[in-house]
Amino acid sequence: MVNVRIYVTYKESVFDPQGDTIKNAIHALGHDEVENVKVGKFFDVVIDPEKKDVETSVKEISEELLVNFNLETYRYEVLGGLD
């Protein structure tokens, strides 16, 4: 088994209202050094590489279910094998 983390975030060209609200709250706390905040989500998925290739599984799951390609993009990382 392989543990994979899939990150989904807004594209650079898309306004992130939640990130902007958080940035404003951070500024209200006195942290004017913060220039930008981006909000995203991640999914931890355990994949059995003997049933299907990990990269293929991640691509299909992300593109068919997790990502709205009009607004979002994704990347992933393999966190390691599970015993």
C-alpha positions as CSV (number, residue, x, y, z in Angstrom):
1,M,0.0,0.0,0.0
2,V,1.1,3.5,-0.8
3,N,0.0,6.7,1.1
4,V,-0.5,9.6,-1.3
5,R,-1.4,13.2,-0.4
6,I,-3.3,15.1,-3.2
7,Y,-3.3,18.9,-2.8
8,V,-6.0,20.9,-4.5
9,T,-5.7,24.7,-4.7
10,Y,-7.1,27.6,-6.7
11,K,-5.3,28.5,-9.9
12,E,-3.2,31.6,-9.8
13,S,-5.7,33.6,-11.8
14,V,-8.6,32.8,-9.5
15,F,-9.5,35.1,-6.6
16,D,-9.4,33.3,-3.3
17,P,-12.0,35.0,-1.1
18,Q,-11.4,32.8,1.9
19,G,-7.6,33.4,1.7
20,D,-8.2,37.1,1.5
21,T,-10.5,37.1,4.5
22,I,-7.9,35.1,6.5
23,K,-5.1,37.6,5.4
24,N,-7.3,40.5,6.6
25,A,-7.8,38.8,10.0
26,I,-4.0,38.2,10.3
27,H,-3.4,41.9,9.5
28,A,-6.0,42.7,12.3
29,L,-3.8,40.8,14.7
30,G,-0.9,43.0,13.8
31,H,1.0,40.8,11.4
32,D,1.4,43.2,8.4
33,E,4.3,41.2,7.2
34,V,1.9,38.6,5.7
35,E,1.5,39.5,2.0
36,N,-0.8,36.7,0.9
37,V,-2.7,33.7,2.1
38,K,-3.9,30.8,-0.1
39,V,-6.4,28.3,1.0
40,G,-6.5,24.8,-0.3
41,K,-7.4,21.3,0.7
42,F,-5.7,18.0,0.7
43,F,-6.8,14.3,0.6
44,D,-4.8,11.4,2.0
45,V,-5.4,8.4,-0.2
46,V,-4.1,4.9,0.3
47,I,-3.5,3.1,-3.0
48,D,-2.7,-0.5,-3.7
49,P,-0.1,-0.3,-6.5
50,E,-0.6,-4.0,-7.3
51,K,-4.1,-3.2,-8.5
52,K,-3.4,0.0,-10.4
53,D,-0.4,2.3,-11.0
54,V,-0.2,5.1,-8.4
55,E,0.2,7.9,-10.8
56,T,-2.7,6.7,-13.0
57,S,-4.9,6.3,-9.9
58,V,-4.1,9.8,-8.6
59,K,-4.7,11.4,-12.0
60,E,-8.1,9.7,-12.6
61,I,-9.3,10.4,-9.0
62,S,-8.3,14.0,-9.1
63,E,-9.5,14.8,-12.6
64,E,-12.8,12.8,-12.3
65,L,-13.8,13.8,-8.7
66,L,-11.6,16.2,-6.7
67,V,-10.7,19.1,-9.0
68,N,-12.8,21.7,-10.7
69,F,-10.5,22.5,-13.6
70,N,-12.2,25.9,-14.2
71,L,-11.0,27.1,-10.8
72,E,-8.5,24.6,-9.3
73,T,-5.3,22.7,-10.0
74,Y,-3.7,19.8,-8.1
75,R,-0.4,18.2,-7.3
76,Y,0.4,15.2,-5.2
77,E,3.2,13.6,-3.2
78,V,3.8,10.0,-2.2
79,L,4.2,10.0,1.6
80,G,5.5,6.5,1.8
81,G,4.5,2.9,1.8
82,L,2.4,1.4,4.5
83,D,3.2,-1.9,6.1
